[in-house]
Amino acid sequence: MALQAVLFDMDGLLVDTEPLWFEVESEVMARLGGSWGPDDQAKLVGGSLKATLDYLLAKASRPVSRERLARWMLDGMVSRLVSSAVALRPGALDLLAEVTAARVPHALVTSSERVIMEAVFRATALDFEVTVCAEDVTRIKPDPEPYLLASKLLAADPASCVVLEDSANGVAAAEAAGCRVIAVPNVAPVPPAPGRVIVASLAEVSLARLRGLVAGVS
């Protein structure tokens, strides 16, 4: 088979936003009367805003409405994206440039809300013509729907797509969609599994490697 499309996650994979998420979660948890640590964040990496709200409220001693809590989270993150220097992950721009130059169809597939995705685009040099975010699907990662939708938008067979992900939730979603996957763990580990490629950085990934993975040469 030939490579038909490349599908990129966003937070923690292309952009180093996980430290910002940790700041926001810690700040919000303090307002809720609780504490927050790296283990808490690791449990939520690659998940939905809904899952994060559920987790925060379960730990809260001063609970608030879900609507207010969601607004605290989104406003806190957008304000940081606007005011902070958002770093790209090593190898991200080089791989994107190589994929773009070869005119390989590609898309961004994120569990984040559109307002977060758009703020990341404004804060970085990233730009995707095809995107899938939380509002575009009824079920987010680890459900395969986001990656199935992205492959459909690109008119690609999922089995001929390579997904690049940093979280176990994202990897599970991509594999359930039938895509080939390269995991680049960041905040939390991604366990080994048959057929699963795990690398330390996107700097280890080239277009030739993506083509080889689809062709059966990892």
C-alpha positions as CSV (number, residue, x, y, z in Angstrom):
1,M,0.0,0.0,0.0
2,A,1.0,3.6,-0.5
3,L,0.8,6.4,2.0
4,Q,-2.4,8.4,1.4
5,A,-2.5,10.8,4.3
6,V,-0.7,11.9,7.5
7,L,-2.8,12.8,10.6
8,F,-1.3,14.9,13.4
9,D,-2.4,15.3,17.0
10,M,-1.8,18.8,18.4
11,D,-1.2,19.2,22.2
12,G,2.0,17.6,23.3
13,L,2.8,16.3,19.8
14,L,3.2,19.4,17.6
15,V,3.1,22.1,20.3
16,D,4.4,22.0,23.9
17,T,1.2,23.1,25.5
18,E,1.1,20.5,28.2
19,P,2.9,22.7,30.7
20,L,0.3,25.4,30.0
21,W,-2.5,22.9,30.6
22,F,-0.9,21.9,33.9
23,E,-0.8,25.6,35.0
24,V,-4.5,26.1,34.1
25,E,-5.6,22.8,35.8
26,S,-3.6,23.7,38.9
27,E,-5.0,27.2,39.1
28,V,-8.6,25.9,38.6
29,M,-8.1,23.1,41.1
30,A,-7.0,25.6,43.7
31,R,-10.2,27.6,43.1
32,L,-12.1,24.4,43.7
33,G,-10.3,23.8,47.0
34,G,-8.0,21.0,46.0
35,S,-4.5,20.2,44.9
36,W,-3.1,19.1,41.5
37,G,0.0,17.2,40.6
38,P,1.7,15.5,37.6
39,D,-0.1,12.2,38.2
40,D,-3.5,14.0,37.9
41,Q,-2.5,15.6,34.5
42,A,-1.1,12.3,33.2
43,K,-4.5,10.7,33.7
44,L,-6.2,13.3,31.4
45,V,-3.6,13.6,28.6
46,G,-5.3,13.2,25.2
47,G,-8.8,13.2,26.7
48,S,-11.8,15.4,26.4
49,L,-12.8,18.6,28.2
50,K,-15.8,16.7,29.6
51,A,-13.4,14.1,31.1
52,T,-11.3,16.9,32.6
53,L,-14.4,18.6,34.1
54,D,-15.5,15.3,35.6
55,Y,-12.2,14.7,37.2
56,L,-11.8,18.2,38.6
57,L,-15.3,18.1,40.1
58,A,-14.7,14.7,41.7
59,K,-11.7,16.2,43.5
60,A,-13.3,19.6,44.4
61,S,-14.2,20.6,47.9
62,R,-15.9,23.8,46.6
63,P,-17.7,22.6,43.4
64,V,-19.1,25.0,40.8
65,S,-21.3,24.5,37.8
66,R,-19.9,22.7,34.8
67,E,-20.5,25.7,32.6
68,R,-18.4,28.0,34.9
69,L,-15.7,25.4,35.3
70,A,-15.5,24.9,31.5
71,R,-15.2,28.7,31.1
72,W,-12.4,28.9,33.6
73,M,-10.5,26.2,31.8
74,L,-10.9,27.6,28.3
75,D,-10.4,31.2,29.2
76,G,-7.3,30.3,31.2
77,M,-5.8,28.4,28.4
78,V,-6.5,30.9,25.7
79,S,-5.1,33.7,27.8
80,R,-1.8,31.8,28.2
81,L,-1.6,30.9,24.5
82,V,-2.0,34.6,23.7
83,S,0.6,35.8,26.2
84,S,3.1,33.0,26.2
85,A,5.7,31.9,23.7
86,V,4.3,28.5,22.6
87,A,7.1,26.2,21.7
88,L,6.9,23.7,18.9
89,R,8.0,20.1,19.7
90,P,11.4,19.0,18.2
91,G,11.1,18.0,14.6
92,A,7.5,19.2,14.2
93,L,8.1,21.9,11.6
94,D,10.6,19.9,9.6
95,L,8.2,17.0,9.3
96,L,5.3,19.2,8.4
97,A,7.4,21.0,5.8
98,E,8.5,17.7,4.3
99,V,4.9,16.3,4.1
100,T,3.6,19.6,2.7
101,A,6.4,19.9,0.1
102,A,5.6,16.3,-1.1
103,R,1.9,17.3,-1.3
104,V,0.9,14.4,0.9
105,P,-2.7,15.1,2.2
106,H,-2.6,15.8,6.0
107,A,-4.8,17.0,8.8
108,L,-4.8,18.1,12.4
109,V,-6.9,15.9,14.7
110,T,-7.3,17.3,18.2
111,S,-9.5,16.6,21.2
112,S,-9.2,20.3,22.1
113,E,-12.0,22.8,21.6
114,R,-11.9,24.9,18.4
115,V,-11.1,28.1,20.5
116,I,-8.0,26.4,21.7
117,M,-7.0,25.1,18.3
118,E,-7.4,28.5,16.8
119,A,-5.4,30.1,19.6
120,V,-2.6,27.7,19.0
121,F,-2.6,28.6,15.3
122,R,-2.4,32.3,16.1
123,A,0.5,31.7,18.5
124,T,2.6,29.5,16.2
125,A,3.4,29.0,12.5
126,L,1.1,26.1,12.3
127,D,-1.6,26.1,9.6
128,F,-3.8,23.2,8.4
129,E,-6.4,23.3,5.7
130,V,-8.2,20.2,7.2
131,T,-8.9,20.0,10.9
132,V,-11.0,17.9,13.3
133,C,-11.6,19.3,16.8
134,A,-13.9,18.5,19.7
135,E,-16.9,20.3,18.2
136,D,-16.7,18.3,14.9
137,V,-17.4,14.9,16.4
138,T,-19.9,13.3,18.9
139,R,-17.2,11.1,20.5
140,I,-13.6,12.1,20.9
141,K,-10.4,10.1,21.5
142,P,-10.0,7.2,22.5
143,D,-13.0,6.7,20.2
144,P,-12.0,6.3,16.6
145,E,-14.5,8.8,15.3
146,P,-12.0,11.8,15.0
147,Y,-9.6,9.8,12.9
148,L,-12.3,8.2,10.8
149,L,-13.7,11.7,10.0
150,A,-10.2,13.1,9.2
151,S,-9.5,10.2,6.8
152,K,-12.9,10.7,5.2
153,L,-12.3,14.5,4.7
154,L,-9.0,13.6,3.0
155,A,-10.7,10.9,0.9
156,A,-8.1,8.5,2.3
157,D,-8.3,4.8,3.4
158,P,-7.6,4.7,7.2
159,A,-5.3,1.7,6.6
160,S,-3.1,3.9,4.3
161,C,-3.0,6.8,6.9
162,V,-0.3,7.3,9.5
163,V,-1.2,9.0,12.7
164,L,1.3,10.8,14.9
165,E,0.2,10.8,18.6
166,D,1.7,11.5,22.0
167,S,-1.0,10.0,24.3
168,A,-2.4,6.5,25.0
169,N,-5.9,7.9,24.3
170,G,-4.9,9.2,20.9
171,V,-3.0,6.0,20.0
172,A,-6.0,3.9,21.0
173,A,-8.3,6.1,18.8
174,A,-6.0,5.8,15.8
175,E,-5.5,2.1,16.1
176,A,-9.3,1.6,16.5
177,A,-9.8,3.6,13.3
178,G,-7.5,1.2,11.5
179,C,-4.6,3.6,11.0
180,R,-0.9,3.0,11.3
181,V,0.5,4.8,14.3
182,I,3.7,6.4,15.5
183,A,3.6,7.3,19.2
184,V,5.8,10.1,20.5
185,P,5.1,10.0,24.3
186,N,5.3,13.3,26.2
187,V,3.7,13.7,29.6
188,A,2.6,10.1,30.0
189,P,4.1,6.8,28.7
190,V,2.5,4.9,25.8
191,P,2.9,1.2,26.4
192,P,4.4,-1.0,23.7
193,A,2.1,-3.2,21.7
194,P,2.5,-5.4,18.6
195,G,2.8,-3.2,15.5
196,R,3.0,0.0,17.5
197,V,6.0,2.2,16.7
198,I,7.2,4.4,19.6
199,V,9.9,7.1,19.1
200,A,11.4,9.7,21.4
201,S,10.9,12.7,19.1
202,L,9.4,13.7,15.8
203,A,12.9,14.4,14.8
204,E,13.2,10.6,14.3
205,V,10.3,10.6,11.8
206,S,10.7,11.4,8.1
207,L,8.4,11.1,5.2
208,A,10.4,8.1,4.0
209,R,9.6,6.4,7.4
210,L,5.9,7.2,7.1
211,R,5.8,5.7,3.6
212,G,7.7,2.7,4.9
213,L,5.3,2.1,7.7
214,V,2.4,1.9,5.4
215,A,4.3,-0.3,3.0
216,G,5.1,-2.7,5.9
217,V,8.7,-1.6,6.6
218,S,8.7,0.1,10.0
